[in-house]
């Protein structure tokens, strides 16, 4: 038992980082690059870790690298341990000055570019010692990045399963109907306007939460009208609409930011559509909770005034 306890304390966080990097990439060269070390250094660190633990973590051939069953389990535990270790540093820094340092903010593509850059001047005025880094990803990737410690906070839209993340509501985001410029003008607004374009609805491809949220704008109705075409971005959707290929729903936030530009598409308000809920999320118990709460207040106030 004593030898087992002593061996536990013999491996280092550096070796665990090597393990996680290799588990993520299954390529020694790429893992070494991520860890900013040479490939021999990383390989040696993995071998030392296997010797300390007394188990084989990876199966190696000249052409491939594969996690063993126990390697996968230990790699997952190593992720959590590294996250906790990182939180120790963050906690210490946060107690010295929580409003100082880097803030890695993630945002979904249908919110981030239409909100964060516009609110950035106010964020800088309110928190001048915070250096903000913005990354756009799909919701699932953002939550995974937040959970793994790669991101500090994320801006996403609900409904979406968020587990035990801390959530701060920002605002509701409704929709407008975008139709081709040469189509007949919709008679009225809301559901009536949408019913005039049955069978021509185009949305973002699966993976974008906006697709699910847009379908939920009119529960039980839009899924029947969905066209086979799916786009990768709002700009692509707008281009297709402007060419007369169908209609789409655009979030009010994006419309207000000028996403339609000079495309010529006709925009019709949909006041009876169920809006999506835009929120800021972070890990429960984070030492920088005061920073995130203030950021949420800034984003909320910006949206109310614009």
N, C-alpha and C positions, 0 to 999 in steps of 0.2 A: 504493500500500500504506500509506504514511504517513497519507494522508487517511482511509483506511478504519479504521485503528487509532485515530486521533483521534476519529472519529465514534462509535466504540464507547464511548468514555469520556464522550461528551457527553450521553447519555441518563441519566436518574436512576431510582433505585428508586421514587420517587413516580410517575413516568410508567409504570413497569412495574406498579405496583399499580393504576393506572387501567386499564391494558390488561387485566389479569387480572379485575378487577371487571366490566368491560364484557363480557368474553368469557363470564363466568359468568351474567350477567343479560340480556345483549343488550337492555338498556334504559338509556339515559343517566341518567334520573332515579333509578332504583334503584341503579345503579352509583355515582352521585355520593353518594347517601345512605350507602351502605356505606363509602365513602372519607371521609365527613364533609367534603365540599366541595360547592360549588355546581355545578349542571349545566354552566354556561359554563366553569368552571375545569377540569372533567374533560374536556369537549369540546376545549378548547384544548390540554390536555396530550396527548390522543390525536393531535391534528393535528401537534403539535410532534414527537412520537415518529415518526409516519409520515414527516415531512420529514427527520428525522435518518437514518432507516433507508432512505429512498428507495423504500418500498413501501407499498401500500395494505393496511391491516390489517383494515378493516371496509368492507362495502358498506352505504351508508345510503340510506334512502328516508324519506318523511314518516311512514310507518307501521311500518317495521321496521329492524332492525339485524342484519347477518349477518357472521360472520367469513369472511374470504377464506381460501384454502388456506394461504397463507404466514402469514396472521394467526394461524390455529389452531396452526401449528407454533411460531411465535414466542411465543405465549401459553403454550404448554406449557413451553417453555424458561424463560420468565419466572417461572413457578410455582416451578421448581426453584431458580432464582437467588434469588428472594425467600425461599425456605425456607432456603437456605444463608446468606443475609444475616441472617435471623432467628436462626439457630443461632450466629452470631458473638456476638450480644448475649447469648444464653442461656449460651454457653460462658463469657463474661466474668463474668456474674452467678453462674454455678455455681461458678466458681473462687473468687469472693469469699465466697459462702455458699450452697451448693447446697440447704440446708434452709430457705431463706427465699423468700418470694414466692408467686405464684399457681401452682396446679397444676390443669390442666384435664383432668379424668378422665372418660372415656367408659365406658359400660357397657351391655350388652344389657338389654332390659326384663325378661327372665326371671331376671336375677341382681341387677342394680343396686339396685332398691328393697328387696330382701330381704337384702342384705349390707351395702352401704356405710353407710346411715343408722345401722345397729346397731353398726357398727365405728367410727363417726366419733368417739365420745368417746376411744377408745384412740388413734386417729390423731392427734387434737389433743394428747393428752398426750405422745405420742412425738415429734411434730413441731409444736410450738406456733407456729412462725413461718411455717408453710405454710397458705395460704388455699386450701381445696379447692373447686373448682367441678365439679359433676356434670352430665353430659348423657347422656340415654338415647337410643340409636339402634340400628338393625339392624346386624348385624355388618359387612356390606359398607360401610355408611356410616361406621362407626367406623374401619375400616381405612383408608378413603380420607381421613378427617379426620386420622388420625394421620400418614399419609404426607405429607399436604399441610401439616402443622404446625399445624392448627386445634386438635388435641388433643395432650396430652403423653404420656398413657398410656391404655390401654383394658383393660377387663375383659370377656373374651369366653369362649366355650366351644368346645372342640375336639371332634371334628375339623373343621377349616376351614383353607383355604389361607391362610397368613400371610406368604408370601414370606420376606424376610430380616429380619423383625422379631425382636427379642429377646424370648424367652418365659420367664416364671417360673411354674411350676406352683403352683396354690393348693390345690385339693382336687378330689375326685371327687364328682359329684352324681348320686345314683340317683333312682329314681322310685317313686311310689305310684299305685295304681289308684284313681281316683275314680269311684264309681258312685252312681246315684240312691238315696235313702234307702228307697224302697218296693220296690226290686228285691230278689230273693233274695240273701241273704248269700253271697259267694263261698266255695266249698269249698276251703280251703287258701290258699296264697299263691303268688306268682310266676306262671309260665306257666299253671298249671292254673286260677288265678283269672281270668286274661285270656281263656282259651279259652271260658269260660262266657258271654261277652258278644260273641260273634262278630258282625261286621257292624254294630256300633254305636259304633265308635271315632271320636271327634272330636278334631282337633288344631288348632293355630294355622295360620293361612294361610301360603302360600308367602312367603318373605322372612324369616320367623322361623327362625333356625337350630334352635330347639327342635323344630320339626316334623321336620326331618331327624334330629336326635339321638334323638327319641322313637321314630321308625321303626327306628332302629338299635339300640334297646334290646333288640329280639328280631329279629335279622337274618333277612330273608326271610319273616317271618310277618305283621307288622302292616300292611304295604302292601296286603295282600289284604283286610284287615278295615276299611280306612279308609272312613269315611262321607263323603258329599259335602259336609257342612257343615264350614266352616273359620272359626275365630274370630280376632279381632284382638288379644285379650288373654286372660290366664289368668282374669281376673275374669269375662269373657264365657263362657268355657268352663265355669267352675264354675256359673254361673247356668243354663246350658243343661242341665248334668248334674242339677242340683237339680230341674229341671222334668221330669226323666224322659226326656229326648231322646237319651240315650246315655251313653257312658263316656269318660274321658280319662285321660291320664297326667300327673301333676303332679310337678315336681321336688321332691326331699326338702328342698332349701333353702327353697323357697317354702312348703311345708307347715309346716316348723319355724317360719317367720316368721308363720304364722297366716293364709295366703292363703285357706284354706277358710272361715275365720271361723265364722259361725253358719248356714252354708248348709244344713247337715244332710246333706251328701253323705257317703257311707261311704268311708273310706280303707282300702285294703288294701296292705300292703307287697309290693314286688316285688324280693326279694333277689337273684334270678337275672338281673335286667335289666342290660344293659351300660350303665354310667354315662357321662355326659358329663364331659369334663375342663375345669374352670374354670381360667383362667390370666390373668395380667397380662402385657400386651405393651407394648413401647415401641420406638422407633427404635434400631437398632443404632448404637453410637457416641455416643449422647446424653450430653451433659455432666452430666446429672442422674441417671445410672444408679444412683448410691448411694441417691438418694431413692427411686427405683422399687423397688430391691431391698429397702429397709427397709419400704416400703409393702406389698410382697408378703409379707414376713415377718409384718407386723401382721395382714393379712387371713387368712393361713394359720393363725396362732395363734388368732385369734378363732373361726374355723370349728372348730378342734380342741376348743375349750373350750365350744362351744355346739351 
